[in-house]
């Protein structure tokens, strides 16, 4: 329980010390009297036209008595005048007027003495600071009234903000002491807030918790707002920039309220517990931003009213949210509620002082600043407590994670055992599938070889059958002619014995047409010789091409392989396709001769098919060229066939892809050709255009690494 001895001093300070009141509009200055607000002793005049001159005001009879120690003139555009007479009853002190309210736009002080008036002070937030007439953020001026005499003071004030007149008559010593006390208080406040700001920034950069950086920004905004309210921002930071001083307090108030709702969201997770918090938060920030814009474009009274209203509603909303979450046993919400209640209590006391409900003194004057400092400290404690909660939650989560890891380890071990069994089963299945694929691949390659051998057999049968048919058809006439010639020879033998006469023999020669028969024999023998040579050439080409199944790496004559392949494919070319050679002399190429022959046969067979498909029985041309380019051997096979488009070229080497009709091809020829080129560590490229023809270029090394190593 709070002790009564602690409450009584607080009540004494809030209610204010008693003082002696003077007559309305007349004040006796005495240093023995305590400094007190003189609001009850002044007269007030509102100039709604804002056009009254000093002379008109001095002569005016429209002044009305004030009813409070600190007159609250409200939110208005009018010019207000305060009037009071000061009697200097202290021979040792100079009389000073202190207007302890920095948030005034325009302040002018006039002294009427001995029938004349003087302009003593011209200041305010709308005006550049004149340090020769103002030595503190509050407005102070010396009233040059001799001892025992009196003078009338006129104070002109105008502001677009809430306008109050906390005025005091003080000595120079009292004025200095008040300024010193204010500086010590504001300096201490700034120090506390700076420590809290640096602490929260340090924590943020240590743990990267979003709430800390938002709180640091909130502390900065609160500090700047309070410093602006105290007049320090305009007096010490921007003394010559009235525009900033005029707008800073409202702008900083809006920023502070915006940061407050953002921090509340991060600190107590408002969006998680409060329905429609995000739309409400966004609406608050938008309304505050609108107030700042209205202030900047000149609608200052409307902006001030809007920001005040939104700030009040925001405070109530945040207080209600904190209460609800505290009732739900949210630990962070409890800290937030206590801190926010203290801050709102300070604001309430500060506003009650402005409205005359509580007396104007140092405690009520600084209560909002004190409340904000206590709020910042308590919320820092709340954030520190949040770290402890997070640490406990982290320890708990780590323990749960450890237990979960152990459980997962057991599950993983069991799964690994099952997985190993499945992997072994899958490996066996894959091995069987791979073996099956290899067998299938071998069968497909053999099928392609058989197709090639079928073409080879058909070609050889056709090529050899032609000369054999010619020889066999030439044998009967040759036999007949030889019989005729043998009869003539026998007749000459008998004529030499005297049996038939030579005339009879000559008649026999004429009968068999001896000269024509001899010439016919020569022609038949020549034709048979040509047929024998052709058969020999075919056999020689076959012997060269017969290395189709050779898998040994050896040197081979590339040009001879090309010619022998063309010979074997003779039926594909003869009388339909013209073969043009451009073969360059070159040394033997290290290769697999049989596989190279199969490559050549596949490409030449495709070229013949493409040419005949476009040109029919005549007009087709296939060009074969060889080149030696450095360490590489190049084979170029081009035709003027039907060509192919890009889509066909992109799939040219895919297995089972073919553009031939059903029964004309397996779709493996070019796939096998690509594999043969790859086995030789070479490259095959194709250039083709529809209706223009196709060119295949095969490039392989002159020397293969395998044979070179064997030779080494």
PyMOL commands that set and color helices and strands:
alter all, ss='L'
color gray80, all
select helices_A, chain A and resi 4-15+39-41+54-59+172-207+210-229+232-237+242-268+270-273+277-296+300-327+331-354+362-365+367-497+502-512+514-549+558-568+570-573+593-615+646-650+669-679+705-711
alter helices_A, ss='H'
color red, helices_A
select strands_A, chain A and resi 26-29+43-47+64-65+71-74+79-88+95-99+106-113+116-123+139-143+150-158+163-165+167-170+554-556+577-583+589-591+620-629+632-639+683-689+693-701
alter strands_A, ss='S'
color yellow, strands_A
deselect
rebuild
show_as cartoon
